[in-house]
Amino acid sequence: MAILKVAKLGSPVLRVLADPVEAIRDPEIQRLIDDMIETMRDSHSVALAAPQVHRSLQIVTISPIHDERPARSLALPPIVLINPRVVREGDRTEEDWEGCPSTPGLHGKVPRFTALEVPAYDRQGQSLTLKASHFLARVIQHETDHLVGKLFLDRMKDLGTLTFQGELERYWLSSSG
């Protein structure tokens, strides 16, 4: 496995529609998935989309969502979604903080739907439908935005919340802010 270079804001690969994956079981695609998982872990990211590693393909990797028993979460394999489609369930949205390895150090409040269904393929090419809510739904929407050339900045309704990591912790997340 290899750690791949992460595309940063301004890179054209982040602004184009990613291609669907045709040959999911192809060794090159499987190697890319392994490398994406390694890169996601190395960058301490919750998830990663293939365009973020300069590959315009519809692949998303997601870390297991940590619960109150971290040892259990760490034992779970990452979620891999290939050619995912997001189908929202209802109109309820929540606004919360997001950041991204492609916009290092920047964070902002982004509204997202709170419940979804995601038809996709797993890394073996098997069809699946993932139901997601709240944090996982937010993560999936963030990553699938990368597959259509969008960044979280494009979804912010108030750029007044755009902040750097240090200021986020100091002013927005502190008990006095």
Order of alpha helices (4+ residues) and beta strands (2+ residues): alpha-beta-beta-alpha-beta-beta-beta-beta-beta-beta-alpha-alpha-beta
